[in-house]
Amino acid sequence: MNITTLSILQQEYPKLMEDGIIQSNVPLKEHCSFQIGGPAEVFCTPYTQNQLLDLLRFCLNHKTPYFILGKGSNLLISDKGLSGIVISTERFTELTVEQEYITASCGVTLKDLCNYACENGLSGLEFASGIPGSVGGAVFMNAGAYNYEIKDVLHSSVCILPTWESINSLSPILYLKVEEHNFSYRHSVLQDKELIHLSSVFHLKRDNSETIKRRMDEYQQKRQQKQPLELPSAGSVFRRPEGFYTGRLIEDCGLKGFRIGDAAISEKHCGFIVNLGSATAKDVLQLIQHIQEVVYEHYNVKLQTEIRFLGEM
Ligand SMILES: Cc1cc2nc3c(=O)[nH]c(=O)nc-3n(C[C@H](O)[C@H](O)[C@H](O)COP(=O)(O)OP(=O)(O)OC[C@H]3O[C@@H](n4cnc5c(N)ncnc54)[C@H](O)[C@@H]3O)c2cc1C
C-alpha cells in the first residue's frame, strides 16, 4: 500500500475519500479478462466527471502515474501489480437515445450498448455485441469484428486532454468529430495523445429489433464456435499481419496447445493465449516471445502484439 499517495490524496481531496471511490491494494486479476496481475496500489472508481478531473489533477500535480482501466479485456498486467493510481471507468454507465443517435458513457459495456441499440430498433453495432470491452476501450482501440469497426458507426466523442495546463484550466474537455479520431486498424488518436474518453455518440440506422437480435445471435454463435470463450484470455494476442491469418500461421508452425506454465496457445483458436488456471504475466510474455520467434523462423513474419502490457514485466 502506498501510504504517501493515499495520505496526500486524503489530505488534498477529502471529499473523494468520503465519496468512497478510493481503495488500496486491489488485485487487478479481478478486473481483467485474463485474470492475471498483481495489486493496484490505489484503485479508484469515480462516478462523476469532477471526481475524475480531481483524480487527474492530483496525478498530474504530483507526477503520480495513472492508468485508465475499461473492462480490462485487452491487457496483460504485471504480476507485481501497478504503482500509482488505477482509475476504473466502470461507474460511467449512462446511455441515452435521440432519434438515430445513441450517446454512451465510457464505462458502458459494448454488450449493454448493443442490447440498448437493439431494444430501440437501431442497427449498426451488431458486430460489437460479443466484444467484451467498454465503450471507452472500444473507441481507444477502434475495436472491430466481421469487417466492421467502431469508426463505421461513430459520430463524435467527448474526451479529456490530460495535460497539466489543460487539467488546471477551465476547459480540459475536447469534442472530436469522427474524422478527428484518426482511426486506423486498432488505432485512434486517443492512443497518440493519451486522451481520456468520456462518452461517444453513435449514428445508427433504423431496423426491426428482431432482425437486429438475430444478427447479434449469429455473430455470438460464430464466436462461440471459433473462440475459447470458456477460458480467461485477452482475445487475439497479435495484430493481423497483412496477407496472413495469425491463428493459421501459429497453427501451421505446430504450436497448437503449446504451453508455458499455465499459459497455453488455445486448441480452438491459435491466435488466443488462454489462462489454464494460474498463469502468470511472465508465462504469457515468454509464450508470446516464443510464438514470435517460431513464426519468424518459419514464415519471416514479425508478429506485433495487439494486447497492451501494463507494469514491469
Ligand atoms: C474473448 C475476447 C474476444 C475479443 N474479441 C475482440 C474483437 O472481436 N475485436 C476487437 O477489436 N477486440 C476484441 N477483444 C479485445 C478487447 O475486448 C477490445 O480491445 C476492447 O475494445 C477493449 O476494451 P476494454 O474496455 O476492455 O479496454 P481495456 O482492456 O480496459 O483497456 C485497453 C486500452 O484502452 C484504454 N482505455 C480504456 N478505456 C479508456 C477510456 N475511457 N479513455 C481512454 N483510454 C481508455 C486503456 O487505458 C488501455 O490502454 C476481445 C477480447 C476478448 C477477451
The ligand as an SDF file (V2000), in Angstrom:
LIG
                    3D

 53 58  0  0  0  0  0  0  0  0999 V2000
  -12.6900  -13.1890  -25.6700 C   0  0  0  0  0  0  0  0  0  0  0  0
  -12.2730  -11.8660  -26.2670 C   0  0  0  0  0  0  0  0  0  0  0  0
  -12.6740  -11.5360  -27.5470 C   0  0  0  0  0  0  0  0  0  0  0  0
  -12.3080  -10.3170  -28.1180 C   0  0  0  0  0  0  0  0  0  0  0  0
  -12.7300  -10.0090  -29.3700 N   0  0  0  0  0  0  0  0  0  0  0  0
  -12.3920   -8.8350  -29.9200 C   0  0  0  0  0  0  0  0  0  0  0  0
  -12.8340   -8.4900  -31.2380 C   0  0  0  0  0  0  0  0  0  0  0  0
  -13.5540   -9.2220  -31.8890 O   0  0  0  0  0  0  0  0  0  0  0  0
  -12.4410   -7.2990  -31.7470 N   0  0  0  0  0  0  0  0  0  0  0  0
  -11.6590   -6.4280  -31.0430 C   0  0  0  0  0  0  0  0  0  0  0  0
  -11.3470   -5.3500  -31.5560 O   0  0  0  0  0  0  0  0  0  0  0  0
  -11.2150   -6.7390  -29.8050 N   0  0  0  0  0  0  0  0  0  0  0  0
  -11.5690   -7.8920  -29.2250 C   0  0  0  0  0  0  0  0  0  0  0  0
  -11.1300   -8.2030  -27.9590 N   0  0  0  0  0  0  0  0  0  0  0  0
  -10.2290   -7.2740  -27.2510 C   0  0  0  0  0  0  0  0  0  0  0  0
  -10.9300   -6.2020  -26.3740 C   0  0  0  0  0  0  0  0  0  0  0  0
  -12.2070   -6.6490  -25.9580 O   0  0  0  0  0  0  0  0  0  0  0  0
  -11.0550   -4.8620  -27.1120 C   0  0  0  0  0  0  0  0  0  0  0  0
   -9.7890   -4.3490  -27.4470 O   0  0  0  0  0  0  0  0  0  0  0  0
  -11.8040   -3.8070  -26.2780 C   0  0  0  0  0  0  0  0  0  0  0  0
  -12.0560   -2.6910  -27.0770 O   0  0  0  0  0  0  0  0  0  0  0  0
  -11.0150   -3.3510  -25.0460 C   0  0  0  0  0  0  0  0  0  0  0  0
  -11.8960   -2.5970  -24.2300 O   0  0  0  0  0  0  0  0  0  0  0  0
  -11.7020   -2.5650  -22.6440 P   0  0  0  0  0  0  0  0  0  0  0  0
  -12.7470   -1.6810  -22.0710 O   0  0  0  0  0  0  0  0  0  0  0  0
  -11.6480   -3.9340  -22.1060 O   0  0  0  0  0  0  0  0  0  0  0  0
  -10.2870   -1.8650  -22.5370 O   0  0  0  0  0  0  0  0  0  0  0  0
   -9.1090   -2.2020  -21.5200 P   0  0  0  0  0  0  0  0  0  0  0  0
   -8.5900   -3.5630  -21.8030 O   0  0  0  0  0  0  0  0  0  0  0  0
   -9.5330   -1.8940  -20.1380 O   0  0  0  0  0  0  0  0  0  0  0  0
   -8.0350   -1.1300  -21.9910 O   0  0  0  0  0  0  0  0  0  0  0  0
   -7.4720   -1.2110  -23.2790 C   0  0  0  0  0  0  0  0  0  0  0  0
   -6.8190    0.1520  -23.5700 C   0  0  0  0  0  0  0  0  0  0  0  0
   -7.8630    1.1170  -23.6800 O   0  0  0  0  0  0  0  0  0  0  0  0
   -7.6090    2.1940  -22.7880 C   0  0  0  0  0  0  0  0  0  0  0  0
   -8.8880    2.7250  -22.3150 N   0  0  0  0  0  0  0  0  0  0  0  0
   -9.9520    2.0430  -21.8170 C   0  0  0  0  0  0  0  0  0  0  0  0
  -10.9410    2.9070  -21.5020 N   0  0  0  0  0  0  0  0  0  0  0  0
  -10.4750    4.1580  -21.7930 C   0  0  0  0  0  0  0  0  0  0  0  0
  -11.0160    5.4670  -21.6760 C   0  0  0  0  0  0  0  0  0  0  0  0
  -12.2280    5.6950  -21.1820 N   0  0  0  0  0  0  0  0  0  0  0  0
  -10.2490    6.5090  -22.0770 N   0  0  0  0  0  0  0  0  0  0  0  0
   -9.0080    6.3110  -22.5530 C   0  0  0  0  0  0  0  0  0  0  0  0
   -8.4390    5.0910  -22.6800 N   0  0  0  0  0  0  0  0  0  0  0  0
   -9.1710    4.0330  -22.3030 C   0  0  0  0  0  0  0  0  0  0  0  0
   -6.8080    1.5970  -21.6410 C   0  0  0  0  0  0  0  0  0  0  0  0
   -6.0740    2.6040  -20.9610 O   0  0  0  0  0  0  0  0  0  0  0  0
   -5.9230    0.6120  -22.4110 C   0  0  0  0  0  0  0  0  0  0  0  0
   -4.7960    1.2570  -22.9340 O   0  0  0  0  0  0  0  0  0  0  0  0
  -11.5030   -9.4090  -27.3720 C   0  0  0  0  0  0  0  0  0  0  0  0
  -11.1140   -9.7480  -26.0590 C   0  0  0  0  0  0  0  0  0  0  0  0
  -11.5030  -10.9640  -25.5110 C   0  0  0  0  0  0  0  0  0  0  0  0
  -11.0910  -11.2820  -24.1100 C   0  0  0  0  0  0  0  0  0  0  0  0
  1  2  1  0
  2  3  1  0
  2 52  2  0
  3  4  2  0
  4  5  1  0
  4 50  1  0
  5  6  2  0
  6  7  1  0
  6 13  1  0
  7  8  2  0
  7  9  1  0
  9 10  1  0
 10 11  2  0
 10 12  1  0
 12 13  2  0
 13 14  1  0
 14 15  1  0
 14 50  1  0
 15 16  1  0
 16 17  1  0
 16 18  1  0
 18 19  1  0
 18 20  1  0
 20 21  1  0
 20 22  1  0
 22 23  1  0
 23 24  1  0
 24 25  2  0
 24 26  1  0
 24 27  1  0
 27 28  1  0
 28 29  2  0
 28 30  1  0
 28 31  1  0
 31 32  1  0
 32 33  1  0
 33 34  1  0
 33 48  1  0
 34 35  1  0
 35 36  1  0
 35 46  1  0
 36 37  1  0
 36 45  1  0
 37 38  2  0
 38 39  1  0
 39 40  1  0
 39 45  2  0
 40 41  1  0
 40 42  2  0
 42 43  1  0
 43 44  2  0
 44 45  1  0
 46 47  1  0
 46 48  1  0
 48 49  1  0
 50 51  2  0
 51 52  1  0
 52 53  1  0
M  END
$$$$
